[in-house]
Each structure stands twice: as C-alpha cells, then as structure tokens.
C-alpha cells in the first residue's frame, strides 16, 4: 500500500509539473463587491478571456474596488483591474490616495459609473447637504466610491469627517444597514442597475435616490472635467418613481504597465469581440464602443491595446 501511495504521489507531482511547464496565463481580475457591477462584469469577462485566449485561465476577485484594485495591480497580486477614471488619474499623477505615480496602463474605457446616494425610508433629505448630522456610509476604504463620495460632500459644503456620523461600508453591508435601520444613507458609485440597490428597492420601495446635479459645478472646478451629469431612469432601473440627474465618472480597465504587448492586445480584442456575450451578463456591457474605449486620459493606453485600436479603427 505504501509503495502504491508513493507512486501515486509521484504521478501527481509529474502531472502538476507538466501542466506548469506547458505555460499559459493565469489572470486575476480585481473587481469590487459581489452585488456591484464590477464583480458581475468581471466574472463575465473572466469567462470570455478563459475561452477566447489560448492557454488562459482568468478569475474574478472580490475587492474594495478602484483604489484597492490599482494597488493590487502594482503589487503583482492582480493582472486586470476595474477603476473609475478619477481614481486612475490620481494614481498616474501620484495624488489623492497615492503617494507616488503608479505604473499602470489602460486597456479601454468601458462605461460610466453613476453616483447613487441612497436615502433610507423616513429620512428627510432631498440633496447631499441635507445629510448633515445623519448616519452616512461613504463606501469601503480604498474604493472609488469613497473618493467620489468625499469630493461630492465637500462640493456640497460638508466635511465628510465631522458633519456626518460616518461609516465605511461595502455596497452589500450598506444595503443591509439600511434594512437594519443602522444608517440613514449611503453613497454608491457604480453601474445601473446595481443588484444590491435593486434588492433594497424591492424590500424598501419608499427609499430614495438623490438628485446630485447641484454639485456638478463645484466638482468640476475643484476636481476636474471628468465629472459629468447623467440621467437615471429610476422607474426603469429600480422600479422607483420618476428619474434624477446625478454625477457620473468613467470606468476603465487597467493593467500593470509591464504586461506583455501581445497579452494586452488579446485582452482588448476579446473584450470588444465578445460584447454580445458580455451584454448577457450585464447591460452595462452594451456601452462598449471602440471610439469611447480609447478615451482613457490621463492614463496612457497599453501598447498592446493601442495596437488593437489602430488596426481596427485606423
């Protein structure tokens, strides 16, 4: 029996070694919380990369999103990461959450994130400045949500550290906290619809999502023109009443600048080539457009991505 076990173990080691020597790519995609769009989109992308690029196995990982994702890319713990363009701009400039310039490149701009300021039932608030003195989650640490939430509060004349009873919850925990009546409102910056907010709106149909267009001017003056306003059809997205205008910011797919050119090319080709399959995973993939995709400033396109855009767009 002992000799059989030794022989079997040796066979396993040999097989493992053979697989490892066969080469191939193992790609980790840094996304966000499990009820956010990044995670859903990232899971769909992982499936398409695994089937569309030879000898590649991609997986989506749960993270705190933008800031966290960039740090994971730079540390070598992730290969592809979702990020808001405002956080990516901070990263390449070495400002905000980053003390030095981060060595990252962009694959493409993919869609826009909407700021969604959710207010619990029974809480009186019609704009961000009304949140003063209330229990508010700004999003998890190292997230693009928190970066934008703090800026929006400052634009509305509030100090995010002293003017609210601040917490730092993920989208999942924020939704549960509203259900448990332990917070009055939360910030979430993500695609529409976001599964967690769909769930909350279903169980709490008298919740509100605030119009935030009143802070646009101050946001652009202080933080840049990457912030715009977009409409959210609340009825169509969350089965709530009416619609609102809210702040929005672009999303980009990022990779380490040391990624090989051919791999970056193949990722870009798969992303746009498998649009129809990705739309089945989440409707935000319908925004994939090669013309929009090249608009990643101030991050530079990875040379592999740039080559794909040049070949296909001229």
C-alpha positions as CSV (number, residue, x, y, z in Angstrom):
1,X,0.0,0.0,0.0
2,X,2.8,2.4,0.9
3,X,4.5,1.8,-2.5
4,X,1.2,2.5,-4.3
5,X,0.7,5.7,-2.4
6,X,4.3,6.9,-3.2
7,X,3.8,6.0,-6.9
8,X,0.5,7.9,-7.0
9,X,2.1,10.9,-5.3
10,X,4.9,10.9,-7.8
11,X,2.4,10.8,-10.7
12,X,0.5,13.8,-9.3
13,X,3.8,15.8,-9.0
14,X,4.7,14.8,-12.5
15,X,1.3,15.9,-13.8
16,X,1.5,19.2,-12.0
17,X,5.0,19.8,-13.3
18,X,3.9,19.0,-16.8
19,X,0.9,21.4,-16.6
20,X,3.2,24.2,-15.2
21,X,5.7,23.7,-17.9
22,X,3.1,23.8,-20.5
23,X,2.9,27.6,-20.0
24,X,-0.2,29.7,-20.2
25,X,-1.7,32.7,-18.4
26,X,-3.4,32.8,-15.1
27,X,-5.2,36.1,-14.9
28,X,-6.7,37.6,-11.7
29,X,-9.3,40.3,-12.4
30,X,-9.7,42.7,-9.5
31,X,-13.4,43.9,-9.4
32,X,-15.5,45.1,-6.5
33,X,-18.2,44.0,-4.1
34,X,-20.3,40.9,-5.0
35,X,-23.5,42.9,-5.6
36,X,-21.8,45.7,-7.7
37,X,-21.4,45.8,-11.5
38,X,-17.6,45.4,-11.4
39,X,-17.9,41.9,-10.0
40,X,-20.7,40.8,-12.3
41,X,-18.9,42.3,-15.4
42,X,-15.6,40.9,-14.2
43,X,-17.0,37.4,-13.9
44,X,-18.3,37.6,-17.4
45,X,-15.0,38.9,-18.7
46,X,-13.1,36.2,-17.0
47,X,-15.2,33.6,-18.7
48,X,-14.6,35.2,-22.2
49,X,-10.9,35.6,-21.6
50,X,-10.6,31.9,-20.5
51,X,-12.4,30.6,-23.6
52,X,-11.1,33.2,-26.0
53,X,-7.3,33.3,-25.3
54,X,-5.4,30.1,-25.7
55,X,-3.9,28.6,-22.5
56,X,-5.5,31.2,-20.3
57,X,-7.5,30.8,-17.1
58,X,-9.0,34.0,-15.7
59,X,-10.9,34.5,-12.5
60,X,-12.7,37.5,-10.9
61,X,-11.8,38.5,-7.4
62,X,-13.8,40.4,-4.8
63,X,-12.1,43.7,-3.7
64,X,-12.9,47.1,-2.3
65,X,-12.7,48.4,-6.0
66,X,-10.8,51.3,-7.6
67,X,-8.0,52.3,-5.2
68,X,-7.6,48.7,-3.9
69,X,-7.6,47.4,-7.5
70,X,-4.7,49.7,-8.6
71,X,-2.7,48.7,-5.5
72,X,-3.3,45.0,-6.3
73,X,-2.1,45.6,-9.9
74,X,1.1,47.4,-8.9
75,X,1.9,44.8,-6.2
76,X,1.5,41.9,-8.7
77,X,-1.5,40.4,-7.0
78,X,-3.8,41.2,-9.9
79,X,-3.4,41.4,-13.6
80,X,-6.5,43.3,-14.7
81,X,-8.5,45.8,-12.6
82,X,-11.6,47.9,-12.9
83,X,-11.3,51.6,-11.8
84,X,-13.0,54.9,-12.0
85,X,-11.2,57.5,-14.1
86,X,-10.8,59.9,-11.2
87,X,-9.0,57.3,-9.1
88,X,-6.9,56.3,-12.1
89,X,-6.0,59.9,-12.7
90,X,-4.8,60.2,-9.0
91,X,-2.8,57.0,-9.5
92,X,-0.8,58.2,-12.6
93,X,-0.3,61.6,-11.0
94,X,0.7,60.3,-7.6
95,X,-2.0,62.3,-5.8
96,X,-5.1,61.6,-3.6
97,X,-4.8,58.1,-2.3
98,X,-1.4,57.6,-3.9
99,X,1.9,59.0,-2.6
100,X,3.7,58.4,-5.9
101,X,3.0,57.7,-9.5
102,X,1.7,54.2,-10.2
103,X,3.0,52.1,-13.1
104,X,-0.3,51.3,-14.8
105,X,-1.7,51.4,-18.3
106,X,-5.3,51.2,-19.7
107,X,-6.9,48.6,-21.8
108,X,-10.0,50.6,-22.5
109,X,-12.7,52.9,-21.2
110,X,-15.8,50.7,-20.9
111,X,-18.8,52.6,-19.4
112,X,-19.7,55.3,-16.9
113,X,-20.3,55.0,-13.2
114,X,-23.3,56.7,-11.6
115,X,-23.2,58.3,-8.1
116,X,-26.1,56.8,-6.3
117,X,-26.9,58.4,-3.0
118,X,-29.5,56.2,-1.3
119,X,-31.6,57.5,1.5
120,X,-33.4,55.2,3.9
121,X,-37.2,55.3,4.2
122,X,-38.5,58.1,6.5
123,X,-35.3,60.1,6.4
124,X,-35.8,63.7,5.3
125,X,-33.2,64.6,2.6
126,X,-33.5,65.9,-1.0
127,X,-29.9,66.9,-1.6
128,X,-26.5,66.0,-0.3
129,X,-26.2,69.0,2.0
130,X,-29.3,67.6,3.8
131,X,-27.2,64.7,5.1
132,X,-25.5,66.9,7.7
133,X,-25.8,65.2,11.1
134,X,-27.0,61.9,9.7
135,X,-25.6,58.4,9.7
136,X,-23.9,58.0,6.4
137,X,-21.7,55.3,4.8
138,X,-19.2,56.8,2.3
139,X,-18.2,53.4,0.9
140,X,-15.5,51.0,1.8
141,X,-11.9,52.1,2.4
142,X,-9.7,52.1,-0.8
143,X,-12.7,52.4,-3.0
144,X,-13.6,54.8,-5.9
145,X,-16.9,55.2,-4.2
146,X,-15.3,56.8,-1.1
147,X,-13.1,59.0,-3.2
148,X,-16.1,60.4,-5.1
149,X,-18.3,60.5,-2.0
150,X,-15.9,62.7,-0.1
151,X,-15.5,65.0,-3.0
152,X,-19.2,65.3,-3.5
153,X,-19.8,66.1,0.2
154,X,-17.1,68.8,0.0
155,X,-18.7,70.2,-3.1
156,X,-22.0,70.4,-1.1
157,X,-20.3,72.3,1.7
158,X,-20.0,69.3,4.1
159,X,-16.9,68.0,5.9
160,X,-17.2,64.2,5.4
161,X,-15.3,63.5,8.7
162,X,-17.1,65.8,11.0
163,X,-20.5,66.8,9.5
164,X,-21.9,63.3,9.4
165,X,-21.8,60.2,11.6
166,X,-19.5,58.4,9.1
167,X,-19.2,54.7,8.4
168,X,-17.2,52.9,5.7
169,X,-19.4,50.0,4.4
170,X,-19.3,48.0,1.2
171,X,-22.4,48.1,-1.0
172,X,-23.6,44.7,0.5
173,X,-23.2,46.0,4.1
174,X,-24.7,49.4,3.2
175,X,-27.9,47.7,1.9
176,X,-28.1,45.5,5.0
177,X,-27.5,48.5,7.3
178,X,-30.5,50.4,5.7
179,X,-32.6,47.3,6.2
180,X,-31.5,47.1,9.8
181,X,-32.0,50.9,10.4
182,X,-28.4,51.5,11.4
183,X,-27.6,54.1,8.7
184,X,-29.7,56.9,7.2
185,X,-28.0,57.0,3.8
186,X,-25.1,55.6,1.8
187,X,-23.0,56.5,-1.3
188,X,-22.5,54.0,-4.1
189,X,-20.7,54.8,-7.3
190,X,-21.4,52.1,-9.9
191,X,-23.3,51.0,-12.9
192,X,-27.1,51.0,-13.3
193,X,-28.8,48.9,-12.2
194,X,-26.8,47.7,-9.3
195,X,-28.0,44.4,-7.9
196,X,-27.8,45.5,-4.2
197,X,-29.9,48.6,-4.8
198,X,-32.4,46.5,-6.8
199,X,-32.7,44.3,-3.8
200,X,-33.1,47.2,-1.4
201,X,-35.7,48.9,-3.6
202,X,-37.7,45.7,-3.8
203,X,-37.9,45.4,0.0
204,X,-37.9,49.1,0.8
205,X,-39.9,50.8,-2.1
206,X,-40.2,54.0,-0.2
207,X,-36.4,54.6,-0.2
208,X,-35.0,57.5,-2.3
209,X,-32.0,58.2,-4.5
210,X,-31.0,61.8,-4.5
211,X,-30.5,64.1,-7.5
212,X,-26.9,65.3,-7.1
213,X,-26.6,67.6,-10.2
214,X,-26.4,70.7,-8.0
215,X,-22.8,69.8,-7.0
216,X,-21.5,69.4,-10.6
217,X,-20.1,73.0,-10.9
218,X,-18.1,72.8,-7.7
219,X,-16.9,69.3,-8.5
220,X,-15.6,70.3,-11.9
221,X,-14.0,73.5,-10.6
222,X,-12.2,71.7,-7.8
223,X,-11.5,68.2,-9.2
224,X,-11.7,68.3,-13.0
225,X,-13.9,67.9,-16.0
226,X,-14.0,64.1,-15.8
227,X,-17.2,64.6,-13.8
228,X,-20.4,65.0,-15.7
229,X,-24.1,64.6,-15.1
230,X,-26.2,61.7,-16.4
231,X,-29.8,60.7,-16.1
232,X,-31.0,57.7,-14.1
233,X,-34.4,56.3,-15.1
234,X,-35.4,55.3,-11.6
235,X,-38.6,53.6,-12.8
236,X,-36.8,51.5,-15.4
237,X,-33.8,50.7,-13.3
238,X,-35.1,50.2,-9.8
239,X,-38.9,50.4,-10.1
240,X,-39.0,53.6,-8.1
241,X,-40.9,56.8,-9.1
242,X,-39.5,59.2,-11.8
243,X,-35.9,59.9,-12.7
244,X,-33.0,62.0,-11.5
245,X,-29.8,63.6,-12.7
246,X,-26.7,62.6,-10.9
247,X,-22.9,62.8,-11.0
248,X,-21.1,60.4,-13.2
249,X,-17.5,59.4,-14.0
250,X,-15.9,57.0,-16.5
251,X,-14.7,53.5,-15.9
252,X,-11.5,52.0,-17.3
253,X,-9.9,48.5,-17.4
254,X,-6.3,48.8,-16.1
255,X,-3.3,46.5,-16.3
256,X,0.3,46.8,-15.0
257,X,2.5,48.7,-17.5
258,X,4.9,45.7,-17.6
259,X,2.2,43.4,-19.1
260,X,3.3,41.8,-22.4
261,X,2.1,43.6,-25.5
262,X,0.5,40.5,-27.1
263,X,-1.4,39.6,-23.9
264,X,-2.8,43.2,-23.7
265,X,-3.7,43.0,-27.4
266,X,-5.6,39.7,-26.8
267,X,-7.4,41.1,-23.8
268,X,-8.6,44.1,-25.8
269,X,-9.6,42.0,-28.8
270,X,-11.6,39.7,-26.6
271,X,-13.3,42.5,-24.6
272,X,-14.7,44.1,-27.7
273,X,-15.1,40.9,-29.7
274,X,-17.2,39.3,-27.1
275,X,-19.5,42.3,-26.5
276,X,-22.7,40.3,-27.2
277,X,-21.8,37.7,-24.6
278,X,-20.9,40.3,-22.0
279,X,-24.2,42.1,-22.5
280,X,-25.9,38.9,-21.5
281,X,-24.0,39.1,-18.2
282,X,-24.8,42.8,-17.5
283,X,-26.4,45.5,-19.6
284,X,-23.6,48.0,-19.0
285,X,-21.5,46.0,-21.5
286,X,-23.8,47.4,-24.2
287,X,-21.8,50.7,-23.7
288,X,-18.6,49.0,-25.2
289,X,-17.6,51.2,-28.1
290,X,-14.1,51.3,-29.6
291,X,-14.3,55.1,-30.1
292,X,-15.2,55.6,-26.4
293,X,-12.7,52.9,-25.5
294,X,-9.7,55.0,-26.4
295,X,-10.7,57.9,-24.2
296,X,-8.7,56.9,-21.1
297,X,-6.8,60.1,-20.4
298,X,-4.8,60.9,-18.3
299,X,-3.9,57.2,-18.2
300,X,-2.0,56.0,-21.3
301,X,-3.2,53.1,-23.4
302,X,-1.1,50.0,-23.1
303,X,0.8,49.5,-26.3
304,X,-1.0,46.2,-27.0
305,X,-4.4,47.9,-26.6
306,X,-3.2,50.8,-28.7
307,X,-2.2,48.4,-31.5
308,X,-5.7,46.8,-31.5
309,X,-7.4,50.1,-31.7
310,X,-5.1,51.2,-34.5
311,X,-5.7,48.1,-36.5
312,X,-9.5,48.2,-36.1
313,X,-10.2,51.9,-36.0
314,X,-7.5,53.3,-38.2
